[in-house]
């Protein structure tokens, strides 16, 4: 699904980053906005990632390096990253990918492992879409892709608590004490506190267990760390739902565009719950 350019009011419309290397950032009005917001609005990256680029001295305004993300910029200011000038002109794109295992959720991997870029059709590679959040190397399932930096930042921000559902197959049986700890909100062995997790266990024929887990926070590798602390060995970890967007029958390694309704669900009240 693609949408037109977003007005400065923050409504979700926009462009894609297909030609993000030429022209000026056009905010669509004379109103100033923060530099990190302007970079994200250009679809180049999320606002959090924009902060990293700015702090690293990789962003320039009118050919002068700027390291303050709160710097106010206008529509006619020239913003560049690593010498490449940003442009706002094309539609935003919103897709879901069924990520297979042994694929890295980055566009480039220094270790030479296959990345999600290898799965995307040429038009999406050219549009410079990037993942919203992560699935680790040995995990699979639903992964959102976009070139809408503000939308991605909203979904990843902790205050929105977008629920994510996982199917987790573990070796052997799971005792009731582990399930109860997860439901109450456990503390990881390194001291990290966790919000309560919705969790159900179903025994499988060969003696293993399938867990259905709904997480409401974005702790790095949370399920793997929970299971490790509980002495459980994960055999398979698959994300099947993000908010109310289900992976469904999307084949492994394939992408599909989100519908307007799906984009609205994640952009609006659902993320505020």
C-alpha positions in Angstrom: 0.0 0.0 0.0 1.2 3.5 -0.7 0.1 6.9 0.5 0.6 10.5 -0.4 2.9 12.9 1.4 2.1 13.5 5.1 1.1 17.1 6.1 3.0 18.6 9.0 0.0 18.1 11.3 1.2 14.5 11.7 -1.5 12.7 9.7 -0.2 9.6 8.0 0.3 10.4 4.3 3.6 10.7 2.6 6.0 9.6 -0.1 8.6 7.0 -0.5 12.4 7.3 -0.4 12.9 5.9 -3.9 14.8 9.1 -5.0 15.9 10.2 -1.5 19.3 11.4 -2.8 18.4 14.6 -4.7 16.3 17.7 -4.1 15.2 19.5 -1.0 13.2 18.4 2.0 9.7 19.9 1.5 7.7 20.1 4.7 4.7 21.4 2.8 4.5 24.6 4.9 6.7 27.4 6.4 6.4 25.9 9.8 9.7 24.9 11.4 10.1 21.4 12.7 12.9 19.5 14.6 15.7 18.1 12.4 15.2 14.5 13.5 11.5 14.8 12.7 12.3 16.2 9.2 14.7 13.4 8.5 12.1 10.8 9.6 9.4 12.6 7.6 11.6 12.2 4.5 11.2 8.5 4.9 14.9 7.9 5.2 14.8 6.2 8.6 12.9 6.2 11.9 13.3 9.3 14.2 15.3 7.2 16.7 17.7 6.3 13.9 17.8 9.9 12.7 19.0 10.9 16.2 21.9 8.4 15.8 22.9 9.9 12.4 22.7 13.4 13.8 24.8 12.7 16.9 27.3 10.9 14.7 27.8 14.1 12.6 26.5 12.5 9.5 23.7 15.0 8.9 24.1 18.5 7.5 21.7 21.5 7.2 22.5 23.8 4.3 25.9 22.1 4.0 26.8 22.6 7.6 27.2 19.6 9.9 24.5 19.6 12.6 24.6 17.5 15.8 21.5 18.7 17.5 18.4 16.7 16.8 16.2 19.5 18.1 17.5 22.1 15.6 14.6 23.7 13.9 14.5 23.5 10.1 12.2 25.1 7.5 10.8 23.7 4.3 13.5 25.3 2.2 16.4 24.1 4.3 18.7 21.7 2.5 19.2 18.5 4.6 21.7 15.8 3.7 22.9 12.6 5.2 26.5 11.5 4.2 26.4 14.1 1.5 23.2 12.8 0.0 20.4 15.4 -0.1 16.9 14.2 1.1 13.9 14.7 -1.0 10.1 14.4 -0.2 8.1 13.6 -3.3 7.1 10.0 -3.6 4.4 7.9 -1.8 5.1 6.1 1.4 5.0 2.3 1.2 3.8 -0.2 3.8 4.4 -4.0 3.5 4.4 -7.2 5.6 7.2 -9.7 5.0 7.1 -13.3 6.2 10.7 -13.5 7.3 12.3 -17.0 7.2 14.9 -18.2 9.6 18.6 -17.5 8.9 17.8 -14.1 7.4 19.1 -10.9 9.1 16.7 -8.0 9.6 19.1 -5.4 8.2 19.8 -4.1 4.7 23.5 -4.9 5.0 25.3 -7.4 7.2 29.1 -7.1 7.9 29.3 -10.9 8.3 27.9 -11.5 4.9 24.8 -13.3 6.0 21.7 -13.0 3.8 19.5 -10.0 4.6 15.8 -9.2 4.1 17.0 -7.2 1.1 17.5 -10.5 -0.8 13.8 -11.3 -0.4 12.4 -8.0 -1.7 11.3 -7.3 -5.3 13.4 -4.7 -7.1 10.8 -1.9 -6.7 11.0 -2.2 -2.9 14.7 -2.3 -2.9 14.8 0.8 -4.9 12.3 2.5 -2.6 14.6 1.9 0.4 12.0 0.3 2.7 13.4 -0.9 6.0 12.1 -3.1 8.8 10.0 -1.8 11.6 11.6 -3.5 14.6 13.4 -6.8 14.4 13.2 -10.6 14.4 16.4 -12.3 15.3 18.4 -14.6 12.9 16.7 -17.8 14.0 13.2 -16.4 14.3 10.6 -16.2 11.6 7.2 -14.6 10.9 5.6 -11.2 10.4 7.8 -8.2 9.9 6.6 -4.8 8.8 8.5 -2.8 6.1 8.1 0.9 5.3 9.9 4.0 4.2 7.7 6.1 6.4 10.0 7.1 9.3 7.3 8.7 11.5 5.0 5.8 11.2 7.8 3.4 12.0 8.9 5.4 15.0 5.3 5.5 16.3 5.0 1.7 16.2 8.3 1.2 17.9 7.9 3.7 20.6 7.4 2.0 24.0 4.4 4.2 25.0 2.2 2.7 22.3 2.6 -0.9 23.5 1.6 -2.5 20.1 0.9 -6.2 21.1 2.8 -8.9 19.2 1.8 -12.6 19.3 4.2 -15.4 18.9 4.0 -19.2 18.5 6.9 -20.8 20.4 7.7 -24.5 20.3 9.9 -25.7 23.2 11.4 -29.0 24.0 9.5 -31.0 26.6 6.8 -29.9 28.9 6.5 -26.5 30.6 5.7 -26.3 34.3 2.9 -24.2 35.6 5.3 -22.1 37.7 6.9 -20.7 34.6 3.5 -19.8 33.1 2.4 -18.1 36.3 5.7 -16.1 36.5 5.2 -14.9 32.9 1.6 -13.9 33.5 2.5 -11.9 36.6 5.4 -10.1 35.0 8.7 -11.8 35.7 12.1 -10.3 36.2 14.9 -11.6 34.0 18.1 -13.0 35.5 19.9 -9.8 34.6 17.4 -7.7 36.6 15.3 -6.5 33.6 11.6 -6.2 34.7 9.0 -7.4 32.3 5.3 -6.5 31.8 2.8 -9.4 32.2 2.7 -11.7 29.2 -0.4 -13.4 27.9 0.7 -17.1 27.6 -1.0 -20.4 27.0 0.6 -23.8 26.6 -0.5 -26.8 24.5 1.2 -30.2 24.6 2.4 -31.6 21.3 2.2 -35.3 20.4 6.0 -36.0 20.7 6.2 -34.6 24.2 7.1 -31.0 23.2 5.0 -27.9 24.0 3.7 -25.0 21.9 3.4 -21.7 23.7 1.3 -18.8 22.4 2.7 -15.6 23.9 1.4 -12.0 23.5 4.0 -9.4 24.4 3.3 -5.8 25.1 6.8 -4.3 25.2 9.9 -4.3 23.0 12.6 -5.9 25.1 15.4 -7.2 23.0 15.1 -11.0 22.5 12.6 -11.1 25.3 11.1 -14.6 24.6 14.5 -16.2 24.2 15.7 -14.7 27.5 12.5 -15.7 29.3 12.8 -19.3 28.1 16.5 -19.4 28.9 15.8 -18.3 32.5 13.1 -20.9 32.7 15.4 -23.7 31.5 13.5 -24.1 28.2 15.0 -24.9 24.8 13.3 -23.1 21.9 12.8 -25.2 18.8 10.9 -22.7 16.8 9.9 -19.1 17.3 7.4 -17.5 14.9 5.6 -14.1 15.1 2.1 -14.5 13.9 0.5 -11.1 14.7 1.4 -7.4 15.1 -1.5 -5.5 16.7 -4.4 -6.9 14.8 -2.4 -7.6 11.6 -2.1 -11.4 11.3 0.6 -13.3 9.3 -2.1 -15.5 8.0 -1.3 -17.6 4.9 1.5 -15.3 3.5 4.1 -17.7 2.2 7.5 -17.7 3.8 9.9 -15.2 2.1 7.1 -13.3 0.4 5.7 -9.7 1.0 2.3 -8.2 0.6 1.2 -4.6 0.8 -0.9 -3.5 3.8 -4.4 -2.3 3.1 -5.6 1.2 4.1 -7.6 -0.4 6.9 -4.5 -2.2 8.3 -2.4 1.0 8.1 -5.1 2.9 9.9 -5.4 0.3 12.6 -1.7 0.6 13.4 -1.7 4.4 13.0 -4.6 5.2 15.2 -6.3 4.0 18.4 -4.9 0.5 18.4 -1.4 1.9 19.1 -2.7 4.0 21.9 -4.1 1.2 24.0 
